[in-house]
């Protein structure tokens, strides 16, 4: 169903600079912008431009796009809204009616849409891909890709690569068999499908005991990256299923907890790397593949930076998949390090148990799906880290039942104590979140900005060496990207569990962030 709030005026969709055209900002997924009007000297003058109130109290994890003078954002669970990026006024709203019951793992969320040549692409909780006319919101086509009653659900923003739109399915805790699919952007016809959990006769199936592959998980619930020169697209895969009962799935469990490099023309696997073989802790490798071209040990390389949920920061040659370096970036005790191929060296006795096993990092990991950033100006890699954080992992026997939670265990995670300081001056030993800057060459920490609570906010850096982020307490703030010094902070009341963007409209730089159940947009005062 469509509600037309305002007819899009002729000429509105003229191309303008300073756009945010895809979920990660670019195919390289650096979450970096060349915009430079907002600087360390004037950032304290940021004022609220407008607020869009979503018609949902579900978690607001969406990252908007700004293209041709229009902003596109999703409301949970499956509405798409076109807004005026200067005022927040709605142009149109598309409402997708869902079945009475769907099976999203972790809230009725949707992280965004993709755009190509006047069409918006949107994945739904009932496992459909929908194409909308970007000017009017009218549906062009709809394709069902899986049976949502088995736990398949789309939550991430799709990605367009040439003449195809790509999407993967969440549902790792409901016994799905993960996949990445490519559809024709004009017709919605499925062109290829890569199963992240290989079946009999497929390479990697031997890493699954018996028939455990049938409900092996390996979901994809975050948007990938793309290198047009190599013509490879990179996606992270989630945990094997069941999460915390690994005894029923002996083996490495490929291609769970992996980065997969896929030829977008054919859907064929070029290379893969598995971060946590035979994962016992729900260390999904569903993070952002950050693509950087720079010198490595004396020669120019096409690199990939990856801060993994398991607590290690990795560097790869993204052309070949060669493992170049891995360094722990938070406290961890499930492994003592990585071997020369990047495989973790396990510490015994750290896996789930009937009585419970305390392990670092906790179930949210050292970091998670929230976007990191890389600045070519500073050469630093920035991420949201959960430091000194642990969980107690339990295991039990559980049979698979269609549409039901299939985790084979549970987790007890401590809640960090409440502190009076909204922004901490230093961390504590009972767990805290930090915006952390790493030197990607060495993997070593350069600076920390610790916070009094955990954070699930993505990051954004700009050409003026500003870093924007937020936290679960409701703070949206700007840091000096070179030093981590706090430059500006605004308390907005709701948790920040999305990534900020920046764009130009009417010649003015804006910064937007989803907080609580609203989208807030800031800008400098008019000159």
C-alpha positions in Angstrom: 0.0 0.0 0.0 1.2 3.5 -0.8 0.4 6.8 0.8 1.3 9.8 -1.4 2.0 12.7 0.9 3.3 15.1 -1.8 3.8 14.7 -5.5 7.5 14.9 -6.4 7.9 18.2 -8.3 9.4 18.2 -11.7 13.2 18.7 -11.6 13.5 17.6 -8.0 15.6 14.6 -8.9 18.5 16.6 -10.4 21.9 15.2 -9.5 23.5 17.0 -6.6 26.9 16.7 -5.0 27.4 15.4 -1.5 25.1 12.4 -1.7 25.1 9.2 0.4 24.2 6.7 -2.3 24.5 3.3 -0.6 24.3 1.8 2.9 28.1 1.9 3.6 28.5 5.2 1.7 30.6 3.6 -1.0 31.4 0.2 -2.4 34.6 0.3 -0.4 32.6 0.6 2.9 34.9 3.1 4.5 32.2 5.3 6.0 34.3 8.3 5.1 33.1 11.5 3.4 35.0 14.2 1.6 32.6 16.9 2.8 34.5 19.6 4.7 32.1 22.4 5.8 31.9 21.0 9.4 35.3 21.3 11.0 36.8 20.9 14.5 36.6 24.7 14.8 32.9 25.1 14.1 31.4 21.7 15.0 30.2 23.1 18.4 27.8 25.3 16.4 25.8 22.4 15.0 22.1 23.0 15.4 19.1 20.7 14.9 17.7 21.1 11.4 14.8 18.7 11.5 13.4 15.5 13.1 11.5 12.8 11.3 9.4 10.6 13.7 9.1 7.0 12.6 5.7 5.4 13.1 7.2 2.5 15.0 8.7 1.8 18.4 10.8 -1.0 17.1 14.6 -0.6 17.1 15.5 2.1 14.6 18.7 0.7 12.9 18.2 2.2 9.5 20.8 4.2 7.6 19.3 6.6 5.1 20.3 7.2 1.5 20.4 10.7 -0.1 20.2 10.6 -3.9 19.1 13.2 -6.5 17.6 15.5 -3.8 15.6 12.8 -2.0 16.3 10.9 1.2 15.2 7.3 1.5 14.9 5.5 4.8 13.1 2.4 6.2 10.7 2.4 9.2 10.6 -0.9 11.1 9.6 -3.4 10.1 9.0 -2.9 6.4 8.0 0.6 5.3 10.0 2.7 3.0 9.9 6.5 3.3 11.0 9.2 0.8 11.8 12.5 2.5 12.9 16.0 1.6 16.5 16.0 3.0 16.3 19.8 3.7 13.2 19.7 5.8 12.3 16.1 6.6 8.9 16.5 4.9 7.6 13.1 3.5 7.2 12.8 -0.2 5.7 9.3 -0.1 5.6 6.2 2.2 5.4 2.6 0.9 3.8 0.2 3.4 4.5 -3.5 3.0 1.8 -5.7 4.7 3.4 -8.6 6.5 1.9 -11.9 7.5 0.6 -12.1 11.1 3.7 -14.0 12.1 7.3 -13.6 11.0 10.5 -14.8 12.6 13.1 -12.1 12.9 15.9 -13.1 15.3 16.5 -9.9 17.2 13.7 -7.4 16.7 11.5 -6.2 13.9 14.3 -4.2 12.3 15.3 -3.2 8.8 18.6 -1.4 8.1 17.9 0.2 4.8 17.4 0.1 1.0 19.5 0.1 -2.2 19.0 2.5 -5.2 19.8 2.2 -8.9 18.6 4.2 -11.9 15.3 5.4 -10.4 14.5 2.2 -8.5 14.5 1.5 -4.7 15.2 -2.1 -3.6 13.9 -3.4 -0.3 14.1 -6.7 1.5 11.3 -7.8 3.8 10.6 -10.0 6.9 8.6 -12.4 4.8 11.6 -13.1 2.6 10.7 -10.9 -0.4 12.6 -8.5 -2.5 10.5 -5.5 -3.6 11.4 -2.9 -6.2 9.8 0.5 -6.0 9.7 3.5 -8.3 11.9 6.1 -6.5 9.8 9.0 -7.6 6.4 7.7 -6.6 6.9 4.8 -4.3 4.8 2.5 -6.5 5.8 -1.1 -6.7 7.5 -2.3 -9.9 8.0 -6.0 -9.0 8.1 -8.4 -6.0 10.0 -11.7 -5.7 9.7 -14.3 -2.9 13.1 -15.9 -2.3 12.4 -18.3 0.6 9.8 -19.6 3.0 9.6 -17.1 5.9 7.8 -19.7 8.0 11.1 -21.6 8.2 12.8 -18.5 9.7 14.1 -16.8 6.6 14.0 -13.0 6.9 15.7 -10.1 5.2 16.9 -7.3 7.5 19.9 -5.7 5.7 20.0 -3.2 2.9 20.4 -4.9 -0.5 23.4 -4.0 -2.7 23.4 -3.3 -6.4 26.3 -4.6 -8.5 26.0 -3.7 -12.2 22.7 -5.2 -13.4 22.0 -7.3 -10.3 20.7 -6.6 -6.8 22.1 -8.8 -4.1 20.6 -9.9 -0.8 21.2 -12.5 1.9 19.0 -14.0 4.5 19.1 -13.7 8.3 17.7 -16.5 10.5 20.7 -18.2 12.0 19.0 -18.9 15.3 16.1 -20.6 13.6 17.9 -23.3 11.8 17.9 -21.8 8.3 20.5 -22.7 5.6 22.0 -19.3 4.7 22.3 -17.9 1.2 23.3 -14.9 -0.9 21.0 -14.4 -4.0 21.3 -12.1 -7.0 18.2 -10.8 -8.9 17.8 -9.0 -12.2 17.2 -5.4 -11.3 14.6 -4.9 -14.1 12.5 -8.1 -13.6 13.3 -9.5 -10.2 14.1 -12.9 -11.6 16.6 -14.8 -9.5 19.9 -15.2 -11.5 22.0 -17.2 -9.1 22.2 -18.3 -5.4 25.3 -19.1 -3.3 24.5 -21.4 -0.4 26.7 -20.4 2.6 26.2 -23.9 4.0 27.3 -26.4 1.3 25.1 -29.5 0.6 26.2 -33.0 -0.4 28.5 -32.9 -3.4 29.5 -29.3 -2.8 33.0 -28.3 -1.5 32.9 -27.8 2.2 30.0 -30.1 3.0 32.6 -32.5 4.5 33.0 -30.0 7.3 29.6 -30.8 8.6 28.8 -34.1 10.5 25.9 -36.1 9.2 22.9 -34.0 8.1 23.8 -31.1 10.4 24.3 -28.9 7.3 20.6 -28.8 6.7 20.0 -26.4 9.5 23.6 -25.0 9.6 22.8 -21.3 9.8 25.5 -19.2 8.2 23.1 -16.2 7.8 23.9 -13.0 6.0 22.4 -10.0 7.7 24.7 -7.1 6.8 25.4 -5.5 3.5 28.6 -6.5 1.7 31.3 -4.5 -0.2 32.4 -4.6 -3.8 35.7 -4.0 -5.8 34.8 -3.1 -9.4 38.4 -3.6 -10.6 38.5 -7.2 -9.3 34.8 -7.7 -9.9 34.5 -9.3 -6.5 31.9 -8.8 -3.9 32.6 -9.5 -0.2 30.1 -10.7 2.4 30.3 -11.8 6.0 28.5 -14.9 7.2 27.0 -15.6 10.6 27.1 -18.3 13.2 26.6 -22.0 12.6 23.5 -23.6 14.0 22.8 -24.5 16.7 24.8 -21.7 18.2 25.9 -23.2 21.5 25.7 -27.0 21.1 28.7 -27.7 18.7 28.7 -31.4 19.5 26.0 -32.0 16.9 27.9 -30.4 14.1 31.5 -31.7 14.3 33.9 -30.1 11.9 34.9 -26.6 10.8 31.3 -25.8 9.6 32.1 -24.0 6.4 31.2 -21.3 5.3 29.9 -20.0 8.6 31.8 -17.3 10.4 33.6 -16.4 7.1 34.2 -13.7 4.6 33.2 -15.0 1.1 34.5 -13.4 -2.1 32.0 -13.9 -4.8 32.0 -13.3 -8.6 28.8 -11.2 -9.0 28.4 -12.3 -12.6 28.2 -16.0 -11.8 27.7 -16.4 -8.0 30.9 -18.5 -7.9 33.1 -18.5 -4.8 36.6 -17.0 -5.6 38.0 -17.4 -2.1 37.0 -17.5 1.5 38.5 -17.1 5.0 36.9 -18.6 8.1 37.5 -16.5 11.2 36.2 -18.9 13.9 36.1 -22.5 12.7 33.5 -24.6 14.5 32.2 -21.5 16.3 30.9 -22.2 19.9 30.2 -18.7 21.0 28.0 -17.1 18.3 30.9 -15.0 16.9 29.1 -14.1 13.7 31.5 -12.8 11.1 28.8 -10.4 9.9 30.8 -7.2 10.1 31.9 -4.7 7.4 34.6 -5.5 4.9 36.5 -2.3 4.6 38.4 -2.1 1.3 41.6 0.0 1.2 44.3 0.4 -1.4 47.6 1.3 0.2 51.2 0.1 0.7 51.8 -3.1 2.7 55.3 -4.1 3.6 56.9 -2.2 0.8 54.4 -2.7 -2.1 51.0 -1.5 -3.1 48.3 -4.0 -2.2 44.5 -4.2 -2.5 43.7 -4.7 1.2 40.7 -5.6 3.3 40.4 -4.6 6.9 38.1 -6.6 9.2 37.4 -6.1 12.9 35.8 -9.4 13.8 33.3 -10.1 16.6 35.7 -12.7 17.9 38.0 -10.0 19.1 40.7 -10.1 16.4 41.5 -7.4 13.8 42.5 -8.9 10.4 44.2 -7.6 7.3 43.9 -9.5 4.0 44.9 -9.2 0.4 41.4 -9.0 -1.1 42.5 -10.1 -4.5 43.7 -13.5 -3.3 42.4 -13.9 0.2 45.9 -14.1 1.6 45.9 -13.6 5.4 48.4 -10.8 6.2 48.0 -10.0 9.9 45.7 -10.6 12.8 45.8 -8.8 16.2 43.6 -9.0 19.2 41.9 -5.6 19.8 40.0 -6.4 23.0 40.5 -8.7 25.9 39.9 -12.3 24.9 40.6 -15.7 26.4 39.0 -18.2 24.0 42.2 -18.3 21.9 45.8 -17.6 22.6 46.4 -16.1 19.2 46.4 -16.9 15.5 48.7 -19.2 13.6 50.5 -18.1 10.4 47.4 -18.9 8.3 45.1 -16.9 10.6 43.5 -19.9 12.3 42.8 -19.3 16.0 44.8 -21.3 18.5 42.1 -22.4 20.9 42.5 -22.3 24.7 40.9 -25.5 26.2 37.9 -25.3 28.4 36.5 -22.0 27.1 33.5 -23.4 25.2 29.9 -23.6 26.4 29.1 -26.1 29.2 26.1 -27.4 31.2 27.3 -25.5 34.2 28.2 -22.4 32.3 31.7 -21.1 31.1 32.8 -17.5 31.6 34.5 -16.4 28.4 36.0 -13.2 26.9 34.6 -11.5 24.8 31.0 -11.8 25.6 28.1 -12.7 23.3 28.2 -9.3 21.6 31.8 -9.9 20.8 34.7 -7.4 20.7 32.6 -5.5 18.2 29.6 -6.5 16.1 27.7 -5.3 13.0 27.9 -1.5 13.6 29.9 0.2 11.0 33.6 1.0 11.4 35.3 3.7 9.4 38.6 4.2 7.7 40.1 7.7 7.0 42.6 8.0 4.2 43.7 11.3 5.8 44.7 9.8 9.2 45.4 6.3 7.9 43.5 5.0 11.0 40.8 2.3 11.3 38.0 3.3 13.7 35.5 0.9 15.4 33.1 0.6 18.3 34.7 -1.9 20.7 33.4 -3.7 23.8 36.3 -4.0 26.2 36.7 -6.2 29.2 33.3 -7.7 28.4 32.4 -11.4 29.1 29.5 -13.7 29.1 28.7 -17.1 30.6 27.9 -19.7 27.9 25.6 -22.7 28.5 24.9 -25.7 26.3 22.0 -28.2 26.2 20.5 -30.7 23.8 17.8 -29.4 21.4 16.0 -30.8 18.4 15.2 -28.7 15.4 11.6 -27.6 15.1 10.4 -25.5 12.2 10.0 -21.8 13.0 11.3 -22.2 16.6 14.5 -20.9 18.2 17.3 -23.4 17.5 20.3 -22.4 19.6 21.2 -25.4 21.7 22.1 -23.3 24.7 22.0 -19.9 26.2 24.1 -17.0 27.5 24.2 -15.0 30.6 25.7 -11.5 30.1 26.4 -9.0 32.8 24.8 -5.6 32.7 27.5 -2.9 33.1 26.8 -0.8 36.3 25.1 2.5 35.9 27.5 5.5 36.3 26.7 9.2 36.7 29.2 10.2 34.0 27.5 10.3 30.6 30.9 10.2 28.9 33.7 8.4 30.7 37.2 9.7 31.2 38.6 6.2 31.5 37.4 2.5 31.2 36.7 0.1 34.0 37.4 -3.6 34.5 33.6 -4.5 34.5 33.1 -3.9 30.8 32.6 -0.7 28.8 32.4 0.5 25.2 34.8 2.7 23.4 35.3 4.3 20.1 38.8 2.9 19.3 41.3 4.0 16.7 43.7 1.3 15.5 46.8 1.5 13.4 45.8 -1.0 10.7 49.5 -1.7 9.8 50.3 -2.9 13.3 46.9 -3.6 14.8 47.8 -1.5 17.8 45.5 0.9 19.6 46.2 4.6 18.9 43.6 6.1 21.1 40.4 5.3 23.0 37.2 7.2 23.7 35.5 5.2 26.5 31.8 5.5 27.4 29.9 4.6 30.5 27.6 2.1 28.8 27.9 -0.2 25.9 27.5 1.2 22.4 26.0 -0.2 19.1 26.6 2.9 17.0 28.3 3.0 13.7 31.0 5.5 12.8 31.5 8.2 10.2 34.7 10.2 9.5 35.1 13.2 7.3 37.8 15.2 5.3 38.1 17.6 8.2 39.2 14.8 10.6 35.9 14.7 12.5 34.5 11.4 13.7 30.7 11.1 14.5 29.2 8.4 16.6 26.7 7.7 19.4 25.8 5.3 22.2 23.0 3.4 23.9 22.5 6.2 26.5 21.3 8.6 23.7 24.4 10.7 23.1 25.4 11.7 19.6 28.8 13.2 19.5 31.8 14.3 17.4 35.4 13.5 18.1 38.8 14.6 16.8 39.7 11.7 14.5 43.4 12.3 15.1 43.3 12.4 18.9 39.9 11.1 20.1 39.2 14.4 21.9 35.5 15.1 22.4 34.5 18.2 20.3 30.7 18.2 20.5 28.0 16.2 22.3 24.2 16.3 22.0 21.9 14.2 24.3 18.9 13.0 22.2 17.2 10.6 24.7 17.1 7.3 22.7 19.6 4.6 22.0 21.8 5.0 18.9 22.0 1.7 17.0 22.6 2.9 13.5 25.3 4.7 11.5 25.5 8.4 10.9 25.6 9.9 7.4 26.5 13.3 6.0 25.3 15.0 2.8 24.9 18.3 1.1 21.5 20.0 0.4 21.1 23.6 -0.6 24.8 24.0 -0.4 24.9 23.1 3.4 26.5 20.1 4.9 24.1 18.0 7.1 24.7 15.1 9.5 21.8 12.6 10.1 21.4 9.8 12.7 18.6 7.5 13.7 18.1 7.7 17.5 15.4 6.0 19.5 12.4 6.1 17.1 13.3 9.3 15.2 15.8 10.5 12.6 17.7 13.7 13.7 19.4 15.9 11.2 22.0 18.6 12.2 23.6 21.4 10.3 25.6 24.6 10.9 23.7 27.9 11.2 23.0 29.8 8.0 25.9 32.3 7.3 
